[in-house]
Amino acid sequence: MGMPFSRFRVLRRLLPGPLPLKELARVASMDAPATTVVVNDLEARGLVSRETAPDDRRRKLVTITDAGREVIAQAMATPDPPPPTLTALSAQQLRTLHDLLRLL
């Protein structure tokens, strides 16, 4: 699909609905300048749009477009098997790994 992971991360965070740029940065775990760069790129690709918030004309909401939803659908449909080192882990080891990663 030819996009960095950060673009997919932002698109996925927009699936539930539009977000202000500041909130999008927070939920995507990115700083505001990096989020602006990503949104600018996604907007140029036609994958997101910016609209004025109905309750505050100074605020812009970022919305995923139908094309952006299609990109996410294609990415989610692409097989991505785990690496062999993960498939060798027991169920208990996988639970422990999951718990540790959640703490990070």
For each residue, the residues with C-beta under 8 A, 3 or more apart:
1: 71 74 75
2:
3: 7 8 45 71
4: 7 8
5: 8 9
6: 9 10 28 30 34 38
7: 3 4 10 11 38 41 42 47
8: 3 4 5 11 12 71 72 75
9: 5 6 12 13 28 29 30
10: 6 7 13 14 24 28 30 35 38 39 42 48
11: 7 8 14 15 42 47 48 64 68 71 72
12: 8 9 15 72
13: 9 10 16 19 24 27 28
14: 10 11 17 18 19 24 48 62 63 64 68
15: 11 12 64 69 72
16: 13
17: 14 63
18: 14 51 61 62 63
19: 13 14 23 24 27 61 62
20: 23 24 53 59 60 61 62
21: 24 25 32 35 36 39 60 62
22: 25 26 32
23: 19 20 26 27
24: 10 13 14 19 20 21 27 28 35 39 62
25: 21 22 28 30 31 32 34 35
26: 22 23 29
27: 13 19 23 24
28: 6 9 10 13 24 25 35 38
29: 9 26
30: 6 9 10 25 34 35 38
31: 25 34 35
32: 21 22 25 35 36
33: 36 37
34: 6 25 30 31 37 38
35: 10 21 24 25 28 30 31 32 38 39
36: 21 32 33 39 40
37: 33 34 40 41
38: 6 7 10 28 30 34 35 41 42
39: 10 21 24 35 36 42 43 48 50 62
40: 36 37 43 44
41: 7 37 38 44 45
42: 7 10 11 38 39 45 47 48 68
43: 39 40 46 47 48 49 50
44: 40 41
45: 3 41 42 67
46: 43 65 67 68
47: 7 11 42 43 64 65 67 68 71
48: 10 11 14 39 42 43 62 63 64 65 68
49: 43 62 63 65
50: 39 43 60 61 62 63
51: 18 60 61 63
52: 57 59 60 61
53: 20 56 57 59 60 61
54:
55: 59
56: 53 59
57: 52 53
58:
59: 20 52 53 55 56
60: 20 21 50 51 52 53
61: 18 19 20 50 51 52 53
62: 14 18 19 20 21 24 39 48 49 50
63: 14 17 18 48 49 50 51
64: 11 14 15 47 48 68 69 72
65: 46 47 48 49 68 69
66: 69 70
67: 45 46 47 70 71
68: 11 14 42 46 47 48 64 65 71 72
69: 15 64 65 66 72 73
70: 66 67 73 74
71: 1 3 8 11 47 67 68 74 75
72: 8 11 12 15 64 68 69 75 76
73: 69 70 76 77
74: 1 70 71 77 78
75: 1 8 71 72 78
76: 72 73
77: 73 74
78: 74 75
79:
80:
81: 87
82: 86 87
83: 86 87
84: 87 88
85: 88 89
86: 82 83 89 94
87: 81 82 83 84
88: 84 85
89: 85 86 93 94 97
90: 93 94
91: 94 95
92: 95 96
93: 89 90 96 97
94: 86 89 90 91 97 98
95: 91 92 98 99
96: 92 93 99 100
97: 89 93 94 100 101
98: 94 95 101 102
99: 95 96 102 103
100: 96 97 103 104
101: 97 98 104
102: 98 99
103: 99 100
104: 100 101
